């Protein structure tokens, strides 16, 4: 029972301290709205709306490990790959917000996707992944400053050690 109380106290303290870093109670809602807007822009295949969610100097690492720098390159690279994703639908599954400072938050976003294709045009199986975003608040507005996108691996777990 003491272990449960200790765990609950720890979770409460971490949650409270994370929220206490927010400038206002609205900050978390505004950050979560970025994930909703990202999903909407992706599903509309609107790369202009998508990159409006990132800072002008954003860093973006795609699921293939390609590093794109700045809003202009992020838009160009997404647009270049649009034929692979023209029929795709993305769903946001879970958004977690942890304030690191009043104007900076770490935001893991779990997503699922169906309908996309490999570069050769063959259909992909539905997949899942996780974005790790660093979002910043500038002039009262939250935007994505850095994004790392990773496919969740479908590899089997490692064999037990003998």
C-alpha positions, -999 to 999 in steps of 0.1 A, spaced: 0 0 0 29 24 8 43 17 -27 10 27 -43 8 59 -22 44 68 -31 37 62 -68 5 83 -67 24 111 -49 51 110 -75 27 111 -104 8 140 -88 39 160 -82 52 154 -117 19 163 -132 14 194 -111 50 206 -117 46 201 -154 13 220 -155 27 247 -132 53 255 -159 26 264 -184 20 302 -188 -18 297 -187 -43 268 -184 -50 273 -221 -14 264 -232 -19 226 -231 -52 230 -251 -34 251 -277 -6 225 -280 -31 197 -284 -48 217 -311 -16 216 -331 -19 178 -332 -55 181 -344 -45 207 -370 -16 185 -382 -40 156 -387 -65 177 -406 -38 193 -428 -23 159 -435 -56 143 -444 -65 172 -467 -30 168 -482 -25 205 -476 12 210 -472 9 248 -468 -15 243 -438 9 216 -424 40 238 -425 21 268 -410 23 247 -378 61 248 -377 84 277 -369 103 293 -399 135 277 -386 121 243 -377 141 211 -378 122 180 -391 135 144 -392 112 121 -412 106 84 -406 134 76 -431 159 97 -411 161 126 -435 167 159 -418 150 189 -433 157 224 -421 133 253 -422 97 257 -432 105 261 -469 125 228 -471 99 209 -450 71 220 -473 91 212 -504 102 177 -492 66 168 -481 52 181 -514 78 160 -533 65 129 -516 29 138 -518 21 111 -545 30 84 -519 5 99 -495 -23 112 -517 -47 85 -505 -34 83 -470 -54 90 -438 -36 97 -406 -52 94 -371 -38 109 -339 -40 83 -312 -24 99 -282 -9 133 -274 12 138 -243 23 173 -232 52 179 -208 62 215 -201 99 219 -199 97 256 -194 68 280 -196 74 285 -234 88 250 -243 70 217 -242 79 181 -252 50 165 -271 51 128 -281 23 122 -306 13 86 -314 -3 83 -349 -17 56 -372 -18 57 -410 -36 38 -437 -36 42 -475 0 53 -481 24 38 -506 61 30 -509 82 51 -532 77 25 -560 39 29 -558 31 -4 -540 6 -2 -512 19 -2 -476 3 -20 -448 -14 2 -421 13 14 -397 18 33 -366 44 57 -354 53 84 -329 63 120 -335 84 137 -308 78 174 -311 95 203 -293 69 231 -294 77 267 -285 56 297 -276 65 329 -294 44 360 -293 15 341 -276 14 313 -302 26 277 -300 44 261 -330 65 231 -336 102 239 -335 116 204 -339 100 171 -350 113 136 -351 90 111 -368 95 73 -362 77 43 -374 68 18 -347 87 -13 -355 68 -45 -362 98 -66 -354 92 -95 -330 106 -91 -295 141 -104 -289 145 -141 -280 149 -147 -243 185 -149 -231 197 -183 -219 
